[in-house]
Amino acid sequence: MRYIRYAFLAALAVVLITLALANRGSVTLNTLPDGLMSLPGIDWLAISIEVPLFLVIFAGIVAGLLIGFIWEWLREYKFRADASAKTQQVKKLERQLKRTQAERDKDKDEVLSILDQAS
């Protein structure tokens, strides 16, 4: 299984390196469209940078993954909270069971109480 994972990662690396080499041309990234850049008061938001296209592609992939992970983490919150509540309930019931068994076995012979706990 480990070799399959390494083979997959190697193939992914080859694909990503090929993609990066094929898209080395520069592109201009603007934070605002041309029409909004001319409005007074928001010209400080107008930023333009020149970066290689493969960086834009990789940044988009990373941003998409991060948004997906955060979205899924938020979506699963109710399931994690429910599991935590059930875990706390199980621990409480186990403590209560041990307390009840101790009260039941306090007047019994030690050997009989050990046999009851073993079954």
N, C-alpha and C positions, 0 to 999 in steps of 0.2 A: 504494500500500500504506500509505503514511503517513497518508493521509486516512481510510482505513478504520479504522486504529488510533485516530485522533483521534475519529472518529464513535463508535466503540465505547466509548472512555473517557468521552465526553460523555453517552452513553446510560446508562452505569453510574453516573455522577455524579448524573444526574437520578433514577434509581431509588433510590440510596442517600439522597439528600436527601429524596425523597418518603417513604421508609421512616422516616427520622428525624423528619420532621414529623408523621407519622401515629402515632408511638409516643413522644410526649413525656411521658407519664404517669410518675410516680415509682413505683419498686418498691423493696422492702427486700431487700437481699442479706445473708444470714446465713452465717457460716462454719460454724456447727454447728446441727443441728436442736434444737428446743425440749427434747426429752428429754435430750439430752447436755449442754445448758447448765447443768442443775441438778447435775451430778456435781461433787464437790469435786476440786480440783486441776487441772481443765482449763478453768476459767472464764476464764483469760487468753486462750484461743483463741476465745472467743465475741465476735465482732465483727459489728456490724450497721451497714450504711450505706444511705442512701437515694440512688438514682441514677435518671436517666431510663432507660426501657426500651431506647431505641435504643442507649445506651452498652453495655448488657448484650449486645445482639445483635451490635454491632460488635466488642466484646471477644471474644465467642465465635467470630466469624469469624476474627479475627486469631489467636487461640489455636489454632484448628484448622489454619490455614495454617502457623503456626510448627511445630506438632507434626508435620504432614505433611512439611514441608521437612526437618526434623531426621531423621525416620524414613527418608526417602528417601536422605538423605546417608549415614546409617549403613548402609543396605542396599546402597548402591553402593560401599562401601569396598573390597570385594574386587576389583571391576572396576577401580577407580582404581589400586589397588596392583599389579594384574596389568599394566595399561598402563604404569605407571612402570617396572616390572621389564623389560618388553619394550623400552621406550625406552632404558634403560641398556644392555641387551644389544645393541641395534642400534648404539649409539654405540661400544661396545667392539669389535664386529665391524668397524665402519668404520675405527677406528684400526688394528686388526690388518691389514685389507686394505691400507691405505696403507703400513704398515710392510713388508708382504710385497711390494708393488709397488715400493717404494723399493729393497729388497734385490735384486729381480729386475732392476731397471733400472740398477743402479749401474755395471755394466760395459758397458752399451749406449751407443750414440751418443745424444746429447741429442735430436736430431731424431726418431730412432726411438722413444725413450721417450715423447716428447710425442705422437707419433702413436698409440702403444699406449694412452696414457691417454685420448685423445680418443675412442677407439672403445669 
